[in-house]
Amino acid sequence: MPDKPERTLGWSELIGMGAVIAAELVAGLALGWLVDSLADTGPVFLLIGLLLGMTAAVIYTIVAFRKYLKSST
């Protein structure tokens, strides 16, 4: 029985993933800025929002690309 061919990423999938990653970063920054402006604080929550957005982007990237990587077992 032949193996199934590996699934490859197309341009539209890559552009979609890039849009999701950008949206996660912008959402983290926007929420951090909003909390900073409402709490009248410095850029503390802006930086926290940036870190949360970056974390979400990394997690999304790992989950999204995991199905395209070969398992080593």
Buried (B, 14 or more C-beta within 10 A) or exposed (E): EEEEEEEEEEEEEEEEBEEBBEBBBEBBBEBBBEBBEEEEEEEEBBBBBBEBBBEBBEEBBEEBEEEEEEEEE
